[in-house]
Amino acid sequence: MAASKRGIWGWMLFDWAAQPFFTVVTTFIFGPYFVARMASDPAVGQAAWGYGIAISGLIIAVLSPVLGSIADQSGARKPWIGFFAVIQIVALSMLWFAAPGSNLIVPLLFFSLASIAAEFSIVFNDSMMPRLVPEKDIGRISNMAWGLGYLGGMIVLIFVVAFMAGSPETGKTMLGLNPILGLDPVTGEGDRATGPLSALWYLIFVLPMFLFTPDSGKGLPIGRAVHTGLAELKSTIGEVRQRPGILRFLIGRMIYQDGVNALIALGGAFAATMFGWATAEIGIYGIILNVVAIFGCLAASRLDTLLGSKVVVVISLVLLTIATVGIVSTGPGYTLFGLWPLPGADTGGLFGTPAEKAYIVFGLLIGVAFGPVQASSRSYMARSVTIDEAGRYFGIYALSGRATSFLAPFVVATVTAVSGSPRLGMAMIVIFLLAGLAVLLRTPYPAAVPVKPSA
């Protein structure tokens, strides 16, 4: 039975609550700060950040399907979300202590812990969706929720660059103001404060989901749920092998999502390395991407209903591939590996060189596509399973998104460390996007439709 409008909005606000962590901590503010200012060398910083993402991704990959299966047996999802919310909030708050020149390991540990808790919460939140809305509305609601998340992330990002994160050189924020609360730009306090700010935002805006969104009924006691859930997981893994459409979808998503995760997590830090962007430039770049992402998700919500989730995912992967090739092939005075010269002097203003303007253009393609590729993948899966198996299959779905999620950051970090070239490291992402797309093109839609044997 479908939930009330208030219940659906409560579920959608989970994305609004969760997204600032990914926007201002992982991608646009704290991540670039870690790479460019905490580390002694940007290449060392990008490698360390990549390894941190890889380690947390490995833990998420191993445990997500276990938790999904346990959730199906214990019934209620909200207690699990609440448990991981506490961990995420505490870990994010500890990022305040990541001062320039301090040990890189401690903030990486807290960032990884926050990432793990955030992703586990997403497993439980996603598995609630099939019970809340009719099948025909799944794609629309999924993309709208994702767009709402980007709106929340953008609002927090604007607040950070306008009022919190000042330039170490001028001491002023993007608006020419002194940072609020006496935050010291020299020691990166505005950048470090994104951790506690994201924690507070999550605490406040996750509450409507707890208050208004209906949960599954109570199931087995936790002890029996764990035992039964683990047995069910083993059965589900065997069952997936007998459902070739779903298996192919999960393998394809495993590959392309690895590339998407690496692009999102490392894109801001890469721009900081390539162009020497400070917090203001990275913040504005992030705002541009989030504005475009909101409209991308709104458009995808209609396309998903009209054309299906698979079409939206395929289009998104093509755009992301083009964008990734574009950003790694852009340098001083050229783009597309020099095939397109970009003459012109630095005007001295924001994004003053032609190469930076080209980077922004390619970034717009990322903004259009990186929301829909994830939201429509979620609706693709939701349309391919029944309500009763949603928890365990969304656990496997999370596994497919994280099973090799350590691999792309690891490859990017390793190629960067060995070659000393962040550009060459980021280029490895293209391989993951194209390989995942190739598998997806041969996957039925919905994925539960059996693959017909070849003649």
JOCORGI-V98871 format. One record per backbone hydrogen bond with DSSP energy under -0.5 kcal/mol. CO is the residue of the C=O (numbers start at 1). NH is the residue of the N-H. Records with the same first field share a line. If there is no record, write none. Layout:
BEGIN
CO = NH  NH
END
This chain:
BEGIN
4 = 8
5 = 9
6 = 10
7 = 11
8 = 12
9 = 13
11 = 14  15
12 = 15  16
13 = 17
14 = 18
15 = 19
16 = 20
18 = 21  22
19 = 22  23
20 = 24  25
21 = 25  26
22 = 27
23 = 28
24 = 29  30
25 = 31
29 = 33
30 = 34
31 = 35
32 = 36
33 = 37  38
34 = 39
38 = 101
41 = 45
42 = 46
43 = 47
44 = 48
45 = 49
46 = 50
47 = 51
48 = 52
49 = 53
50 = 54
51 = 55
52 = 56
53 = 57
54 = 58
55 = 59
56 = 60
57 = 61
58 = 62
59 = 63
60 = 64
61 = 65
63 = 67
64 = 68
65 = 69
66 = 70
67 = 71
68 = 72
69 = 73
70 = 74
71 = 75
73 = 220
74 = 76  219
77 = 80  81
78 = 82
79 = 83
80 = 84
81 = 85
82 = 86
83 = 87
84 = 88
85 = 89
86 = 90
87 = 91
88 = 92
89 = 93
90 = 94
92 = 95
93 = 96
94 = 97
95 = 98
97 = 99
99 = 102
103 = 107
104 = 108
105 = 109
106 = 110
107 = 111
108 = 112
109 = 113
110 = 114
111 = 115
112 = 116
113 = 117
114 = 118
115 = 119
116 = 120
117 = 121
118 = 122
119 = 123
120 = 124
121 = 125
122 = 126
123 = 127
124 = 128
125 = 128  129
126 = 129
128 = 131  132
129 = 132  133
132 = 3
134 = 137  138
135 = 138
137 = 141
138 = 142
139 = 143
140 = 144
141 = 145
142 = 146
143 = 147
144 = 148
145 = 149
146 = 150
147 = 151
148 = 152
149 = 153
150 = 154
151 = 155
152 = 156
153 = 157
154 = 158
155 = 159
156 = 160
157 = 161
158 = 162
159 = 163  164
160 = 164  165
161 = 174
163 = 180
164 = 166
167 = 171
171 = 179
172 = 167
173 = 176
177 = 173
179 = 182
180 = 183
183 = 185
184 = 189
185 = 188
188 = 192
189 = 193
191 = 194
192 = 195  196
193 = 197
194 = 198
195 = 199
196 = 200
197 = 201
198 = 202
199 = 203
200 = 204
201 = 205
202 = 206
204 = 207
206 = 209  210
207 = 211
208 = 212  213
209 = 213
221 = 225
222 = 226
223 = 227
224 = 228
225 = 229
226 = 230
227 = 231
228 = 232
229 = 233
230 = 234
231 = 235
232 = 236
233 = 237
234 = 238
235 = 239
236 = 240
237 = 241
238 = 242
239 = 242
240 = 243
242 = 244
243 = 247
244 = 248
245 = 249
246 = 250
247 = 251
248 = 252
249 = 253
250 = 254
251 = 255
252 = 256
253 = 257
254 = 258
255 = 259
256 = 260
257 = 261
258 = 262
259 = 263
260 = 264
261 = 265
262 = 266
263 = 267
264 = 268
266 = 270
267 = 271
268 = 272
269 = 273
270 = 274
271 = 275  277
272 = 276
278 = 282
279 = 283
280 = 284
281 = 285
282 = 286
283 = 287
284 = 288
285 = 289
286 = 290
287 = 291
288 = 292
289 = 293
290 = 294
291 = 295
292 = 296
293 = 297
294 = 298
295 = 299
296 = 300
297 = 301
298 = 302
299 = 302  303
300 = 304
301 = 305
302 = 306
303 = 307  308
304 = 308
308 = 312
309 = 313
310 = 314
311 = 315
312 = 316
313 = 317
314 = 318
315 = 319
316 = 320
317 = 321
318 = 322
319 = 323
320 = 324
321 = 325
322 = 326
323 = 327
324 = 328
325 = 329
327 = 330
329 = 337
331 = 334
333 = 342
334 = 331
335 = 338  340
336 = 339
339 = 341
340 = 335
349 = 352
352 = 347
353 = 357
354 = 358
355 = 359
356 = 360
357 = 361
358 = 362
359 = 363
360 = 364
361 = 365
362 = 366
363 = 367
364 = 368
365 = 369
366 = 370
368 = 372
369 = 373
371 = 374  375
372 = 376
374 = 378
375 = 379
376 = 380
377 = 381
378 = 382
379 = 383
381 = 384
382 = 385
387 = 390
389 = 393
390 = 394
391 = 395
392 = 396
393 = 397
394 = 398
395 = 399
396 = 400
397 = 401
398 = 402
399 = 402  403
402 = 405
404 = 407  408
405 = 409
406 = 410
407 = 411
408 = 412
409 = 413
410 = 414
411 = 415
412 = 416
413 = 417
414 = 418
415 = 419  421
416 = 420
420 = 422
421 = 425
422 = 426
423 = 427
424 = 428
425 = 428
426 = 429
427 = 430
428 = 431  432
429 = 433
430 = 434
431 = 435
432 = 436
433 = 437
434 = 438
435 = 439
436 = 440
437 = 441
439 = 442
440 = 443
446 = 449
450 = 452
END
